[in-house]
Amino acid sequence: MKMIDEYFETAMEAWSMMQKTSGDEGAEWAERFERYFYEFIDELKKWWATLHPKPTNIDEAEELPEIKKWMEQIPAPVQLNFLTELEDILDGIDTERFD
C-alpha cells in the first residue's frame, strides 16, 4: 500500500502544480501528473489482485475504504478517468499505454 499511496500523492501534487502554472512549465507538470497517475493505476491493479473476495461491481468497489479515500481526494476533472480505470480493472481489461 505504501507505493500506491506515494504514487497517488505525487500525482495529486503534480495536479496542483499544473493548475498553478502555464506554458512549458504547465506542460511539464501535466506530463508528470499523467505519469504518476498511471503509476498509481498500475499499483492499484497489483493491490486489486490481492483482494479476496473482490467486489463484483463498481458500486461495491466504490465502497472499499481505500477507494473511498482516493475518490475524496481526486480532483473532479480526474474522477471520471479514475472510475473508468476502476471499471476496466473490475472487467479484467488491461489497458496498454503508449508514451
Biopython code that builds the backbone (N, CA, C, O; Angstrom):
import numpy as np
from Bio.PDB.StructureBuilder import StructureBuilder

atoms = [
    (1, "MET", "N", (0.819, -1.207, 0.000)),
    (1, "MET", "CA", (0.000, 0.000, 0.000)),
    (1, "MET", "C", (0.856, 1.261, 0.000)),
    (1, "MET", "O", (0.412, 2.326, -0.430)),
    (2, "LYS", "N", (2.077, 1.130, 0.483)),
    (2, "LYS", "CA", (2.916, 2.318, 0.577)),
    (2, "LYS", "C", (3.199, 2.928, -0.796)),
    (2, "LYS", "O", (3.073, 4.138, -0.980)),
    (3, "MET", "N", (3.582, 2.083, -1.759)),
    (3, "MET", "CA", (3.897, 2.591, -3.101)),
    (3, "MET", "C", (2.679, 3.221, -3.763)),
    (3, "MET", "O", (2.780, 4.269, -4.400)),
    (4, "ILE", "N", (1.546, 2.586, -3.610)),
    (4, "ILE", "CA", (0.334, 3.106, -4.246)),
    (4, "ILE", "C", (0.005, 4.494, -3.699)),
    (4, "ILE", "O", (-0.376, 5.390, -4.452)),
    (5, "ASP", "N", (0.152, 4.666, -2.397)),
    (5, "ASP", "CA", (-0.123, 5.974, -1.789)),
    (5, "ASP", "C", (0.920, 7.009, -2.211)),
    (5, "ASP", "O", (0.591, 8.179, -2.404)),
    (6, "GLU", "N", (2.170, 6.583, -2.352)),
    (6, "GLU", "CA", (3.214, 7.516, -2.799)),
    (6, "GLU", "C", (2.937, 8.003, -4.219)),
    (6, "GLU", "O", (3.040, 9.198, -4.497)),
    (7, "TYR", "N", (2.587, 7.084, -5.116)),
    (7, "TYR", "CA", (2.264, 7.489, -6.483)),
    (7, "TYR", "C", (1.042, 8.398, -6.503)),
    (7, "TYR", "O", (0.998, 9.377, -7.247)),
    (8, "PHE", "N", (0.061, 8.069, -5.689)),
    (8, "PHE", "CA", (-1.149, 8.887, -5.632)),
    (8, "PHE", "C", (-0.811, 10.301, -5.171)),
    (8, "PHE", "O", (-1.218, 11.275, -5.804)),
    (9, "GLU", "N", (-0.070, 10.415, -4.074)),
    (9, "GLU", "CA", (0.293, 11.741, -3.540)),
    (9, "GLU", "C", (1.114, 12.537, -4.545)),
    (9, "GLU", "O", (0.906, 13.740, -4.704)),
    (10, "THR", "N", (2.044, 11.874, -5.220)),
    (10, "THR", "CA", (2.869, 12.567, -6.216)),
    (10, "THR", "C", (2.007, 13.053, -7.382)),
    (10, "THR", "O", (2.197, 14.163, -7.878)),
    (11, "ALA", "N", (1.066, 12.221, -7.815)),
    (11, "ALA", "CA", (0.161, 12.629, -8.902)),
    (11, "ALA", "C", (-0.677, 13.830, -8.479)),
    (11, "ALA", "O", (-0.866, 14.761, -9.262)),
    (12, "MET", "N", (-1.179, 13.817, -7.249)),
    (12, "MET", "CA", (-2.025, 14.920, -6.783)),
    (12, "MET", "C", (-1.211, 16.202, -6.615)),
    (12, "MET", "O", (-1.715, 17.298, -6.863)),
    (13, "GLU", "N", (0.032, 16.064, -6.198)),
    (13, "GLU", "CA", (0.920, 17.238, -6.101)),
    (13, "GLU", "C", (1.157, 17.818, -7.491)),
    (13, "GLU", "O", (1.119, 19.034, -7.674)),
    (14, "ALA", "N", (1.401, 16.954, -8.464)),
    (14, "ALA", "CA", (1.618, 17.418, -9.835)),
    (14, "ALA", "C", (0.355, 18.083, -10.386)),
    (14, "ALA", "O", (0.439, 19.076, -11.109)),
    (15, "TRP", "N", (-0.812, 17.537, -10.044)),
    (15, "TRP", "CA", (-2.077, 18.142, -10.479)),
    (15, "TRP", "C", (-2.187, 19.564, -9.922)),
    (15, "TRP", "O", (-2.535, 20.502, -10.639)),
    (16, "SER", "N", (-1.891, 19.699, -8.657)),
    (16, "SER", "CA", (-1.968, 21.004, -8.006)),
    (16, "SER", "C", (-1.027, 22.010, -8.677)),
    (16, "SER", "O", (-1.415, 23.146, -8.948)),
    (17, "MET", "N", (0.202, 21.588, -8.938)),
    (17, "MET", "CA", (1.176, 22.479, -9.574)),
    (17, "MET", "C", (0.771, 22.786, -11.017)),
    (17, "MET", "O", (0.984, 23.897, -11.503)),
    (18, "MET", "N", (0.191, 21.806, -11.691)),
    (18, "MET", "CA", (-0.257, 22.006, -13.060)),
    (18, "MET", "C", (-1.316, 23.108, -13.118)),
    (18, "MET", "O", (-1.362, 23.878, -14.077)),
    (19, "GLN", "N", (-2.162, 23.180, -12.097)),
    (19, "GLN", "CA", (-3.219, 24.188, -12.052)),
    (19, "GLN", "C", (-2.662, 25.590, -11.804)),
    (19, "GLN", "O", (-3.320, 26.584, -12.111)),
    (20, "LYS", "N", (-1.462, 25.668, -11.253)),
    (20, "LYS", "CA", (-0.864, 26.957, -10.890)),
    (20, "LYS", "C", (0.110, 27.479, -11.934)),
    (20, "LYS", "O", (0.624, 28.589, -11.796)),
    (21, "THR", "N", (0.373, 26.696, -12.977)),
    (21, "THR", "CA", (1.381, 27.083, -13.962)),
    (21, "THR", "C", (0.792, 27.083, -15.359)),
    (21, "THR", "O", (-0.335, 26.636, -15.574)),
    (22, "SER", "N", (1.569, 27.589, -16.309)),
    (22, "SER", "CA", (1.130, 27.598, -17.706)),
    (22, "SER", "C", (2.340, 27.428, -18.610)),
    (22, "SER", "O", (3.477, 27.370, -18.142)),
    (23, "GLY", "N", (2.084, 27.349, -19.896)),
    (23, "GLY", "CA", (3.168, 27.236, -20.874)),
    (23, "GLY", "C", (3.961, 25.959, -20.701)),
    (23, "GLY", "O", (3.413, 24.909, -20.366)),
    (24, "ASP", "N", (5.276, 26.064, -20.938)),
    (24, "ASP", "CA", (6.146, 24.888, -20.849)),
    (24, "ASP", "C", (6.154, 24.290, -19.453)),
    (24, "ASP", "O", (6.160, 23.071, -19.286)),
    (25, "GLU", "N", (6.154, 25.165, -18.450)),
    (25, "GLU", "CA", (6.166, 24.667, -17.070)),
    (25, "GLU", "C", (4.881, 23.892, -16.770)),
    (25, "GLU", "O", (4.923, 22.844, -16.126)),
    (26, "GLY", "N", (3.749, 24.404, -17.234)),
    (26, "GLY", "CA", (2.479, 23.709, -17.045)),
    (26, "GLY", "C", (2.468, 22.374, -17.765)),
    (26, "GLY", "O", (1.931, 21.392, -17.251)),
    (27, "ALA", "N", (3.056, 22.331, -18.952)),
    (27, "ALA", "CA", (3.119, 21.086, -19.721)),
    (27, "ALA", "C", (3.974, 20.046, -19.003)),
    (27, "ALA", "O", (3.649, 18.859, -19.005)),
    (28, "GLU", "N", (5.063, 20.495, -18.391)),
    (28, "GLU", "CA", (5.917, 19.569, -17.637)),
    (28, "GLU", "C", (5.156, 18.972, -16.459)),
    (28, "GLU", "O", (5.258, 17.774, -16.194)),
    (29, "TRP", "N", (4.392, 19.804, -15.752)),
    (29, "TRP", "CA", (3.600, 19.299, -14.624)),
    (29, "TRP", "C", (2.502, 18.361, -15.114)),
    (29, "TRP", "O", (2.182, 17.379, -14.444)),
    (30, "ALA", "N", (1.922, 18.655, -16.279)),
    (30, "ALA", "CA", (0.877, 17.784, -16.840)),
    (30, "ALA", "C", (1.452, 16.412, -17.175)),
    (30, "ALA", "O", (0.823, 15.389, -16.905)),
    (31, "GLU", "N", (2.642, 16.392, -17.760)),
    (31, "GLU", "CA", (3.290, 15.116, -18.071)),
    (31, "GLU", "C", (3.614, 14.347, -16.798)),
    (31, "GLU", "O", (3.442, 13.130, -16.728)),
    (32, "ARG", "N", (4.080, 15.067, -15.808)),
    (32, "ARG", "CA", (4.395, 14.426, -14.525)),
    (32, "ARG", "C", (3.122, 13.858, -13.895)),
    (32, "ARG", "O", (3.128, 12.739, -13.382)),
    (33, "PHE", "N", (2.033, 14.626, -13.933)),
    (33, "PHE", "CA", (0.764, 14.141, -13.393)),
    (33, "PHE", "C", (0.355, 12.854, -14.096)),
    (33, "PHE", "O", (0.039, 11.857, -13.448)),
    (34, "GLU", "N", (0.363, 12.882, -15.422)),
    (34, "GLU", "CA", (-0.067, 11.708, -16.175)),
    (34, "GLU", "C", (0.789, 10.491, -15.833)),
    (34, "GLU", "O", (0.264, 9.401, -15.607)),
    (35, "ARG", "N", (2.095, 10.678, -15.797)),
    (35, "ARG", "CA", (2.999, 9.566, -15.494)),
    (35, "ARG", "C", (2.683, 8.956, -14.131)),
    (35, "ARG", "O", (2.560, 7.737, -14.011)),
    (36, "TYR", "N", (2.553, 9.795, -13.108)),
    (36, "TYR", "CA", (2.315, 9.268, -11.763)),
    (36, "TYR", "C", (0.888, 8.789, -11.557)),
    (36, "TYR", "O", (0.656, 7.882, -10.758)),
    (37, "PHE", "N", (-0.070, 9.373, -12.256)),
    (37, "PHE", "CA", (-1.433, 8.880, -12.167)),
    (37, "PHE", "C", (-1.485, 7.437, -12.669)),
    (37, "PHE", "O", (-2.114, 6.582, -12.044)),
    (38, "TYR", "N", (-0.823, 7.166, -13.798)),
    (38, "TYR", "CA", (-0.867, 5.813, -14.338)),
    (38, "TYR", "C", (0.054, 4.859, -13.583)),
    (38, "TYR", "O", (-0.175, 3.650, -13.608)),
    (39, "GLU", "N", (1.078, 5.361, -12.922)),
    (39, "GLU", "CA", (1.856, 4.516, -11.996)),
    (39, "GLU", "C", (0.956, 4.116, -10.824)),
    (39, "GLU", "O", (0.981, 2.972, -10.372)),
    (40, "PHE", "N", (0.171, 5.064, -10.346)),
    (40, "PHE", "CA", (-0.808, 4.788, -9.293)),
    (40, "PHE", "C", (-1.791, 3.711, -9.757)),
    (40, "PHE", "O", (-2.083, 2.779, -9.008)),
    (41, "ILE", "N", (-2.298, 3.832, -10.972)),
    (41, "ILE", "CA", (-3.244, 2.851, -11.507)),
    (41, "ILE", "C", (-2.581, 1.475, -11.605)),
    (41, "ILE", "O", (-3.210, 0.466, -11.285)),
    (42, "ASP", "N", (-1.335, 1.424, -12.037)),
    (42, "ASP", "CA", (-0.633, 0.137, -12.111)),
    (42, "ASP", "C", (-0.503, -0.503, -10.729)),
    (42, "ASP", "O", (-0.686, -1.712, -10.584)),
    (43, "GLU", "N", (-0.191, 0.298, -9.725)),
    (43, "GLU", "CA", (-0.105, -0.224, -8.354)),
    (43, "GLU", "C", (-1.483, -0.631, -7.843)),
    (43, "GLU", "O", (-1.613, -1.604, -7.100)),
    (44, "LEU", "N", (-2.509, 0.117, -8.244)),
    (44, "LEU", "CA", (-3.884, -0.221, -7.874)),
    (44, "LEU", "C", (-4.245, -1.607, -8.412)),
    (44, "LEU", "O", (-4.893, -2.394, -7.722)),
    (45, "LYS", "N", (-3.827, -1.900, -9.641)),
    (45, "LYS", "CA", (-4.085, -3.218, -10.230)),
    (45, "LYS", "C", (-3.414, -4.319, -9.415)),
    (45, "LYS", "O", (-4.006, -5.376, -9.195)),
    (46, "LYS", "N", (-2.189, -4.080, -8.968)),
    (46, "LYS", "CA", (-1.484, -5.077, -8.154)),
    (46, "LYS", "C", (-2.217, -5.289, -6.832)),
    (46, "LYS", "O", (-2.397, -6.423, -6.388)),
    (47, "TRP", "N", (-2.634, -4.197, -6.214)),
    (47, "TRP", "CA", (-3.380, -4.288, -4.952)),
    (47, "TRP", "C", (-4.688, -5.036, -5.174)),
    (47, "TRP", "O", (-5.064, -5.894, -4.376)),
    (48, "TRP", "N", (-5.374, -4.710, -6.251)),
    (48, "TRP", "CA", (-6.659, -5.335, -6.573)),
    (48, "TRP", "C", (-6.516, -6.854, -6.655)),
    (48, "TRP", "O", (-7.382, -7.597, -6.194)),
    (49, "ALA", "N", (-5.406, -7.303, -7.250)),
    (49, "ALA", "CA", (-5.168, -8.740, -7.416)),
    (49, "ALA", "C", (-5.086, -9.458, -6.069)),
    (49, "ALA", "O", (-5.314, -10.666, -6.000)),
    (50, "THR", "N", (-4.766, -8.731, -5.003)),
    (50, "THR", "CA", (-4.641, -9.349, -3.677)),
    (50, "THR", "C", (-5.964, -9.395, -2.914)),
    (50, "THR", "O", (-6.042, -10.033, -1.864)),
    (51, "LEU", "N", (-6.993, -8.739, -3.415)),
    (51, "LEU", "CA", (-8.279, -8.695, -2.708)),
    (51, "LEU", "C", (-9.018, -10.020, -2.813)),
    (51, "LEU", "O", (-9.136, -10.603, -3.890)),
    (52, "HIS", "N", (-9.509, -10.480, -1.675)),
    (52, "HIS", "CA", (-10.335, -11.696, -1.641)),
    (52, "HIS", "C", (-11.376, -11.523, -0.565)),
    (52, "HIS", "O", (-10.997, -11.396, 0.599)),
    (53, "PRO", "N", (-12.639, -11.510, -0.858)),
    (53, "PRO", "CA", (-13.205, -11.548, -2.205)),
    (53, "PRO", "C", (-13.110, -10.172, -2.868)),
    (53, "PRO", "O", (-13.009, -9.145, -2.197)),
    (54, "LYS", "N", (-13.145, -10.182, -4.177)),
    (54, "LYS", "CA", (-13.119, -8.928, -4.939)),
    (54, "LYS", "C", (-14.551, -8.406, -5.116)),
    (54, "LYS", "O", (-15.496, -9.186, -5.235)),
    (55, "PRO", "N", (-14.693, -7.096, -5.131)),
    (55, "PRO", "CA", (-16.009, -6.531, -5.466)),
    (55, "PRO", "C", (-16.429, -7.023, -6.856)),
    (55, "PRO", "O", (-15.587, -7.251, -7.725)),
    (56, "THR", "N", (-17.722, -7.179, -7.047)),
    (56, "THR", "CA", (-18.214, -7.687, -8.333)),
    (56, "THR", "C", (-18.803, -6.601, -9.220)),
    (56, "THR", "O", (-19.106, -6.847, -10.388)),
    (57, "ASN", "N", (-18.968, -5.389, -8.665)),
    (57, "ASN", "CA", (-19.478, -4.289, -9.484)),
    (57, "ASN", "C", (-18.889, -2.971, -8.982)),
    (57, "ASN", "O", (-18.254, -2.920, -7.929)),
    (58, "ILE", "N", (-19.110, -1.921, -9.745)),
    (58, "ILE", "CA", (-18.498, -0.627, -9.435)),
    (58, "ILE", "C", (-19.006, -0.065, -8.108)),
    (58, "ILE", "O", (-18.250, 0.583, -7.383)),
    (59, "ASP", "N", (-20.267, -0.304, -7.786)),
    (59, "ASP", "CA", (-20.805, 0.198, -6.514)),
    (59, "ASP", "C", (-20.093, -0.433, -5.325)),
    (59, "ASP", "O", (-19.750, 0.254, -4.362)),
    (60, "GLU", "N", (-19.872, -1.741, -5.393)),
    (60, "GLU", "CA", (-19.142, -2.425, -4.321)),
    (60, "GLU", "C", (-17.700, -1.924, -4.248)),
    (60, "GLU", "O", (-17.158, -1.725, -3.161)),
    (61, "ALA", "N", (-17.093, -1.725, -5.403)),
    (61, "ALA", "CA", (-15.708, -1.241, -5.436)),
    (61, "ALA", "C", (-15.606, 0.142, -4.795)),
    (61, "ALA", "O", (-14.667, 0.415, -4.047)),
    (62, "GLU", "N", (-16.561, 1.005, -5.086)),
    (62, "GLU", "CA", (-16.538, 2.364, -4.534)),
    (62, "GLU", "C", (-16.743, 2.386, -3.021)),
    (62, "GLU", "O", (-16.446, 3.387, -2.369)),
    (63, "GLU", "N", (-17.244, 1.295, -2.465)),
    (63, "GLU", "CA", (-17.454, 1.219, -1.015)),
    (63, "GLU", "C", (-16.211, 0.772, -0.254)),
    (63, "GLU", "O", (-16.172, 0.859, 0.974)),
    (64, "LEU", "N", (-15.196, 0.295, -0.971)),
    (64, "LEU", "CA", (-13.953, -0.091, -0.292)),
    (64, "LEU", "C", (-13.331, 1.147, 0.346)),
    (64, "LEU", "O", (-13.266, 2.201, -0.286)),
    (65, "PRO", "N", (-12.871, 1.030, 1.594)),
    (65, "PRO", "CA", (-12.306, 2.208, 2.278)),
    (65, "PRO", "C", (-11.177, 2.880, 1.501)),
    (65, "PRO", "O", (-11.094, 4.108, 1.473)),
    (66, "GLU", "N", (-10.313, 2.094, 0.874)),
    (66, "GLU", "CA", (-9.195, 2.670, 0.125)),
    (66, "GLU", "C", (-9.697, 3.463, -1.082)),
    (66, "GLU", "O", (-9.219, 4.564, -1.355)),
    (67, "ILE", "N", (-10.659, 2.894, -1.796)),
    (67, "ILE", "CA", (-11.213, 3.578, -2.969)),
    (67, "ILE", "C", (-11.905, 4.864, -2.535)),
    (67, "ILE", "O", (-11.749, 5.905, -3.173)),
    (68, "LYS", "N", (-12.668, 4.790, -1.450)),
    (68, "LYS", "CA", (-13.324, 5.996, -0.920)),
    (68, "LYS", "C", (-12.294, 7.081, -0.598)),
    (68, "LYS", "O", (-12.486, 8.252, -0.924)),
    (69, "LYS", "N", (-11.202, 6.672, 0.047)),
    (69, "LYS", "CA", (-10.146, 7.621, 0.432)),
    (69, "LYS", "C", (-9.595, 8.341, -0.793)),
    (69, "LYS", "O", (-9.442, 9.563, -0.788)),
    (70, "TRP", "N", (-9.299, 7.580, -1.840)),
    (70, "TRP", "CA", (-8.744, 8.200, -3.047)),
    (70, "TRP", "C", (-9.784, 9.055, -3.752)),
    (70, "TRP", "O", (-9.468, 10.147, -4.225)),
    (71, "MET", "N", (-11.016, 8.578, -3.827)),
    (71, "MET", "CA", (-12.075, 9.343, -4.506)),
    (71, "MET", "C", (-12.319, 10.698, -3.839)),
    (71, "MET", "O", (-12.627, 11.682, -4.510)),
    (72, "GLU", "N", (-12.178, 10.737, -2.523)),
    (72, "GLU", "CA", (-12.384, 12.001, -1.811)),
    (72, "GLU", "C", (-11.304, 13.025, -2.145)),
    (72, "GLU", "O", (-11.529, 14.229, -2.023)),
    (73, "GLN", "N", (-10.129, 12.552, -2.565)),
    (73, "GLN", "CA", (-9.001, 13.447, -2.823)),
    (73, "GLN", "C", (-8.784, 13.756, -4.303)),
    (73, "GLN", "O", (-8.133, 14.745, -4.641)),
    (74, "ILE", "N", (-9.321, 12.923, -5.179)),
    (74, "ILE", "CA", (-9.104, 13.120, -6.613)),
    (74, "ILE", "C", (-9.905, 14.342, -7.078)),
    (74, "ILE", "O", (-11.098, 14.450, -6.795)),
    (75, "PRO", "N", (-9.247, 15.256, -7.790)),
    (75, "PRO", "CA", (-9.971, 16.422, -8.320)),
    (75, "PRO", "C", (-11.102, 15.994, -9.253)),
    (75, "PRO", "O", (-10.986, 14.995, -9.963)),
    (76, "ALA", "N", (-12.171, 16.740, -9.246)),
    (76, "ALA", "CA", (-13.360, 16.407, -10.039)),
    (76, "ALA", "C", (-13.042, 16.091, -11.508)),
    (76, "ALA", "O", (-13.584, 15.122, -12.040)),
    (77, "PRO", "N", (-12.179, 16.876, -12.187)),
    (77, "PRO", "CA", (-11.910, 16.568, -13.603)),
    (77, "PRO", "C", (-11.217, 15.216, -13.821)),
    (77, "PRO", "O", (-11.205, 14.707, -14.942)),
    (78, "VAL", "N", (-10.653, 14.640, -12.784)),
    (78, "VAL", "CA", (-9.912, 13.381, -12.915)),
    (78, "VAL", "C", (-10.748, 12.181, -12.445)),
    (78, "VAL", "O", (-10.390, 11.034, -12.709)),
    (79, "GLN", "N", (-11.842, 12.445, -11.760)),
    (79, "GLN", "CA", (-12.634, 11.349, -11.202)),
    (79, "GLN", "C", (-13.166, 10.418, -12.280)),
    (79, "GLN", "O", (-13.189, 9.205, -12.075)),
    (80, "LEU", "N", (-13.590, 10.940, -13.412)),
    (80, "LEU", "CA", (-14.087, 10.088, -14.485)),
    (80, "LEU", "C", (-12.993, 9.151, -14.991)),
    (80, "LEU", "O", (-13.246, 7.972, -15.236)),
    (81, "ASN", "N", (-11.778, 9.677, -15.145)),
    (81, "ASN", "CA", (-10.654, 8.836, -15.567)),
    (81, "ASN", "C", (-10.420, 7.717, -14.555)),
    (81, "ASN", "O", (-10.211, 6.564, -14.931)),
    (82, "PHE", "N", (-10.458, 8.066, -13.272)),
    (82, "PHE", "CA", (-10.243, 7.078, -12.225)),
    (82, "PHE", "C", (-11.332, 6.002, -12.261)),
    (82, "PHE", "O", (-11.032, 4.811, -12.182)),
    (83, "LEU", "N", (-12.580, 6.418, -12.378)),
    (83, "LEU", "CA", (-13.680, 5.457, -12.413)),
    (83, "LEU", "C", (-13.607, 4.563, -13.649)),
    (83, "LEU", "O", (-13.920, 3.374, -13.577)),
    (84, "THR", "N", (-13.197, 5.131, -14.780)),
    (84, "THR", "CA", (-13.030, 4.332, -15.997)),
    (84, "THR", "C", (-11.952, 3.272, -15.795)),
    (84, "THR", "O", (-12.128, 2.115, -16.174)),
    (85, "GLU", "N", (-10.839, 3.677, -15.196)),
    (85, "GLU", "CA", (-9.759, 2.721, -14.913)),
    (85, "GLU", "C", (-10.245, 1.650, -13.939)),
    (85, "GLU", "O", (-9.938, 0.470, -14.110)),
    (86, "LEU", "N", (-10.999, 2.054, -12.925)),
    (86, "LEU", "CA", (-11.522, 1.112, -11.939)),
    (86, "LEU", "C", (-12.477, 0.116, -12.607)),
    (86, "LEU", "O", (-12.433, -1.079, -12.316)),
    (87, "GLU", "N", (-13.330, 0.605, -13.491)),
    (87, "GLU", "CA", (-14.235, -0.290, -14.215)),
    (87, "GLU", "C", (-13.460, -1.274, -15.089)),
    (87, "GLU", "O", (-13.824, -2.447, -15.179)),
    (88, "ASP", "N", (-12.395, -0.801, -15.730)),
    (88, "ASP", "CA", (-11.556, -1.694, -16.538)),
    (88, "ASP", "C", (-10.930, -2.776, -15.664)),
    (88, "ASP", "O", (-10.863, -3.938, -16.065)),
    (89, "ILE", "N", (-10.476, -2.401, -14.481)),
    (89, "ILE", "CA", (-9.903, -3.381, -13.555)),
    (89, "ILE", "C", (-10.967, -4.410, -13.169)),
    (89, "ILE", "O", (-10.709, -5.613, -13.169)),
    (90, "LEU", "N", (-12.153, -3.924, -12.844)),
    (90, "LEU", "CA", (-13.263, -4.827, -12.499)),
    (90, "LEU", "C", (-13.564, -5.802, -13.637)),
    (90, "LEU", "O", (-13.829, -6.980, -13.401)),
    (91, "ASP", "N", (-13.520, -5.302, -14.867)),
    (91, "ASP", "CA", (-13.850, -6.117, -16.040)),
    (91, "ASP", "C", (-12.671, -6.947, -16.529)),
    (91, "ASP", "O", (-12.801, -7.708, -17.488)),
    (92, "GLY", "N", (-11.521, -6.806, -15.874)),
    (92, "GLY", "CA", (-10.344, -7.575, -16.274)),
    (92, "GLY", "C", (-9.676, -7.063, -17.529)),
    (92, "GLY", "O", (-8.935, -7.798, -18.182)),
    (93, "ILE", "N", (-9.925, -5.816, -17.876)),
    (93, "ILE", "CA", (-9.316, -5.211, -19.059)),
    (93, "ILE", "C", (-7.974, -4.614, -18.673)),
    (93, "ILE", "O", (-7.893, -3.803, -17.750)),
    (94, "ASP", "N", (-6.916, -5.013, -19.378)),
    (94, "ASP", "CA", (-5.590, -4.494, -19.100)),
    (94, "ASP", "C", (-5.225, -3.481, -20.179)),
    (94, "ASP", "O", (-4.873, -3.857, -21.297)),
    (95, "THR", "N", (-5.309, -2.217, -19.847)),
    (95, "THR", "CA", (-5.065, -1.141, -20.805)),
    (95, "THR", "C", (-3.564, -0.942, -20.987)),
    (95, "THR", "O", (-2.810, -0.866, -20.016)),
    (96, "GLU", "N", (-3.143, -0.857, -22.255)),
    (96, "GLU", "CA", (-1.738, -0.573, -22.540)),
    (96, "GLU", "C", (-1.580, 0.908, -22.818)),
    (96, "GLU", "O", (-2.419, 1.520, -23.480)),
    (97, "ARG", "N", (-0.514, 1.472, -22.314)),
    (97, "ARG", "CA", (-0.209, 2.891, -22.529)),
    (97, "ARG", "C", (0.979, 3.011, -23.456)),
    (97, "ARG", "O", (1.960, 2.278, -23.329)),
    (98, "PHE", "N", (0.886, 3.930, -24.376)),
    (98, "PHE", "CA", (1.981, 4.194, -25.293)),
    (98, "PHE", "C", (2.422, 5.632, -25.097)),
    (98, "PHE", "O", (1.717, 6.569, -25.471)),
    (99, "ASP", "N", (3.590, 5.792, -24.510)),
    (99, "ASP", "CA", (4.106, 7.154, -24.240)),
    (99, "ASP", "C", (5.097, 7.576, -25.278)),
    (99, "ASP", "O", (5.628, 8.684, -25.210)),
]
sb = StructureBuilder()
sb.init_structure("model")
sb.init_model(0)
sb.init_chain("A")
sb.init_seg("    ")
for serial, (resi, resn, name, xyz) in enumerate(atoms, 1):
    if name == "N":
        sb.init_residue(resn, " ", resi, " ")
    sb.init_atom(name, np.array(xyz, "f"), 0.0, 1.0, " ", f" {name:<3s}", serial, name[0])
structure = sb.get_structure()
